[in-house]
Each structure stands twice: as C-alpha cells, then as structure tokens.
Amino acid sequence: MDWYSIVKFFHILTATLWVGGGFVLFLLGMLAERAGNIEEKMRTIRASGQLGGRFFVPMSMLTLIFGMIMCSFWVGFADLWIVIGLVGYATTFSIGMFVFKPIGERMGAVIADEGMSPAVLAMGQRMTSVARFDYAVMLAVIADMVLKPTADDIGILAGMILVVAAGAALAFGGSRRLVPNAV
C-alpha cells in the first residue's frame, strides 16, 4: 500500500462519517416532521446540536485536510472536479458556520429560557429546510468526486446543477410546518 492510498482511505472515511452521520440525523428529522411527531423532531434537533461542533466540524475539517494533502502531493488543484469539490465544500462549510451554528446557539438560548417551545421548533424547521439544500450540495460534491467531470462532460455538470437546484427548491420553496413560523 502506498501513501496516496492511505490518505485517500482517510479522506473517504472522514467524508463518509461526516456526510453519512449528518444524513441519518436529517432523515430522522424529516421522518419525524412528516409523522407530525414534535417530540421526536426535537430529539433529532438536539442530537444535531450536540454533534455539530464535536463530530461534524472535525470530520468535515479532516475530510478537507486529507483531500488537500492528496491534491498537494499527487493530484494538483487545476482540474475542474477539484475546483467544484472545493466550492461545494466551502458552500456546505459556510452553511454550517453561518446558518446552522447561529440557529443552534439561538435554539440553545431559547431552550434555556423557555424550554421546548414553538419558537424552538420553528428554528429547527428552518434548519431542516436549509439542510435540504446543504445535502443537495453534498450529493453534487460526491458525484463530482466519483465522476471527476471535465468541462466537456456537459451532461454530468448539468445533472449536478439540477441536483443543487432541486435541493434549493425543496429548501426554500416552502414545506410542511409543525407549528407556525415563529422566527
């Protein structure tokens, strides 16, 4: 086994833990929301908040670090698929830092003041909506990493754009609410 294979293994392992773990929580939240189970939805939101800084941020950073090591030593940074992957990572990292983290902190403060309330549930629903877009971006990045499109791969690039557009439509096009929007 060579060093590239070892670094690639850790890149894929951390990406799987990051994306897969988050997807399971996202899916549990969606199922609870569709079933109208507020208690289960809140449990999922709480778990997401607890794991955010302790698990998801470190796994996402390790994914980036191992990917950067592979690019630095073996692959380079010039290929379109690398640029798309980095833009996708920057997008999902920014969503985490500038959307999920502040909402999670506000939720923690509201829970400390009021306990579980409609305002907390509304914030959780907003996070779930944004997560739809976040996971569409992640799906496009996964496709990008596997398929490694060039500028000539119009069909693949168009498919990736459609996935992100569908995620945006699902995220921001309105969804079922367990409670009226309180935020």
Residue pairs with C-beta under 8 A, 6 or more apart in sequence:
3 73
4 70
4 73
4 74
7 66
7 69
7 70
7 73
8 66
8 70
10 62
10 66
11 63
11 66
11 67
11 69
11 70
14 59
14 60
14 62
14 63
14 66
15 59
15 63
15 142
17 55
17 59
18 56
18 59
18 60
18 63
19 138
19 142
21 51
21 55
21 56
21 59
22 48
22 56
22 131
22 135
23 135
25 44
25 47
25 48
25 51
26 128
26 131
26 135
28 40
28 44
29 41
29 44
29 45
29 48
29 124
29 128
29 131
30 128
31 40
32 38
32 40
32 41
32 43
32 44
33 41
33 125
33 128
33 176
33 178
34 176
36 178
38 121
38 178
38 179
41 121
41 124
41 178
42 116
42 120
42 121
42 124
45 107
45 120
45 124
45 127
48 100
48 104
48 127
49 104
49 107
49 108
52 96
52 100
52 101
52 104
53 101
56 96
57 96
60 89
60 92
60 93
60 96
63 89
64 89
64 93
67 85
67 89
71 77
71 82
75 82
76 82
77 83
77 86
79 148
79 150
80 149
80 150
80 151
81 144
81 145
81 147
81 148
81 149
81 150
84 140
84 141
84 144
84 149
84 160
85 141
85 144
85 145
88 137
88 138
88 140
88 141
88 144
89 141
91 137
92 134
92 137
92 138
92 141
95 130
95 133
95 134
95 137
96 134
99 127
99 130
100 127
100 130
100 131
103 123
103 126
103 127
104 127
106 123
107 120
107 123
107 124
110 117
110 119
110 120
110 123
111 117
111 120
114 120
118 179
118 180
118 182
119 182
119 183
121 178
121 179
121 182
122 177
122 179
122 180
122 181
122 182
122 183
123 183
125 175
125 177
125 178
125 179
125 181
126 183
128 175
129 171
129 172
129 175
130 171
131 171
132 167
132 170
132 171
133 164
133 167
133 168
133 170
133 171
133 172
134 167
135 167
136 163
136 164
136 166
136 167
136 168
136 170
136 171
137 164
137 167
139 163
139 167
140 160
140 161
140 163
140 164
143 156
143 159
143 160
143 163
144 160
147 153
147 156
149 156
149 157
149 160
151 157
